[in-house]
Amino acid sequence: MRRRGTLLGVLALGCAVLLGFVVTSAQPATAEVRLPLTNRLPLTNSFPVGFTTGFLLGSQPPAGANDWSCKPPARHPRPVVLVHGTFENMNDNWGAAAPLLVDNGYCVFALNYGGSSPYAPGQGTGPIADSAAQLATFIDRVLAATGASTVDIVGHSQGGMMPRYYIKHLGGARKISKLVALNPSNHGTTIAGLTELGRRIGTLDPTNSLLGIPCQSCVEQEVGSPFITALNSGGETVPGISYTVITTKADEVVTPYSSAFLAPAANVTNLTVQDQCRLSNPDHLGTPYDPVALTDVLNALDPAHPGPVPCRLSILPIAGLL
């Protein structure tokens, strides 16, 4: 019975991860935010397109990213580093954000981390502390190439939470000015309640033993895990860094969705897509392609020049960009 429960737990957990791909494919979000009229790069307008075109080419940076000759302009003096989520990669995660940011005048860089190799399509599965060390090395390279003193980070899911380990333990507090996090697993996830179910029926520990083999970061991102507990102990933020969290009530991966929020503080802004536009309803994987979320990213990076948040049905293929 215990072995059967373990296998059922693993299957259920896998279904929860794949659910994000299925739901997003059924309800694509169209990127619809203001862009310059010239020098526009190809912009992927939905996660299904981004996944289809980018997942198997995960070692290639998204359009506009990783131009190592880029020098930040006066208006945007800090390079932006894009940090993907679990099982994703820099190409399929940032098909909208990378070209959007480049066309808005930013030097943009993206990396793969936490994979079995830099070329594996599914990244972000290794121990989170090791991934944070890879991020630290990459940021040092960005700073050296651009001549900037700090960077801004835009991260999704694990990529919105993992930089906090870098800030807290690896010297990142001196090298980051802004952390903009989409659907971050800041307080862990119940994986749509599966972790609580596993605890009640006694399958969580053996399930984790199996799950930890292909995906150590999955186990570390569970609500109440030793990693999450230690990360949030002693304060969730540090002075001198601006934190913005952007999430969606339709998140089926980081659950409950409110677990993404950081504790209220003067340097913390917590945003929900539906509170800004009831017509926009992206799920976990669709948020980095959602027009409301993308506008929030632009406004968080450049609060002195905020743009209006668009509010149209995000599931419609609207060609015009604000």
C-alpha positions, 0 to 999 in steps of 0.5 A: 500500500505504501509503495502504491501511495508513493507512485500515486503521489509522484504521478499527481505531482507530475500532473500538477507540473504539466497542468501549467502547460495544458491550461496555458495552451488552452488560454494563451495570453497576448503580449500587448504593451507599448513599444517604440515604433522603430527597431522592434525585435520579434516578440513572441505573443503567448506561452504556447508559441514561446514553448513550441519555438523555444523549449527545444532551443533552450540554449539560445538566448531570446531575441535581443538578449546577451549582446555582450557589447551593449552599454547601458544608456543614461536612462536605463543605466542598469542591465536587466538579467532574466532568470527563468523558472523550474523546468523552463529555460531562458528561450521559452520563458522570455520570448516576450520580455527580452525583446520588449525590454531591449526595444525599450532601451535596456541591455538585457541578459539571460542565462540557463541554470540548474540543468543537467547541462546548459543545453538541456531543455528543462532547466532549474531542477538542481539544488537552489543554492547551486543555481544561485551560485551560477547566477552570481557568476553570470551577474559578475560577467554582466557587470564586467562586460557592461561596466555597470555597478548593479543589475536589475533582475526579472525572474519567474517562479523559482527565478523570482525566489532564487535570487533572494538566496543570492542576495542573502548568502552570496553577496548579491545585496551589493549587486542588485538594485531591483528584483521584479518577480513574476509568480515567485515561490517565495513561501513555497507551494502546496502544488495545488494542495498535493503536499498537504494531501501527501502529508495526510496520507503518508506519501510525501516523504517517499514521494520526495525521495523519488522526486528529489532525484530528477528535481531537487529544486521541486522538493526545496520549493514545497511549502514548509521545506527546510530551504524555504524556512531558512530563506525567510528567517530573519527577514524576507528583504534587505534594505536598499533593494526594491522588490516587486512581486507580480502574480495571478489568481489563476496560478495553479503551480505556486499555490495558494497564489498569495504565497508569492507575496513578500511581507509588507515593507517600504521597499516591497510592492505586491501586485495581482494581475486581476486587481488591475484588469479583470479581463486578464487571467493568465495562469502560471506559465502565461504570466511572463507573456501577459500584457498587464504583467509585462507593463508592470515589469516596465513600470517597476524597472522605470517608475519615473516613467510609468505607462498605463496598464492595458486592459483587454481580453488577454486570450484574444490575438490583438495585433496592435501594441500600446 
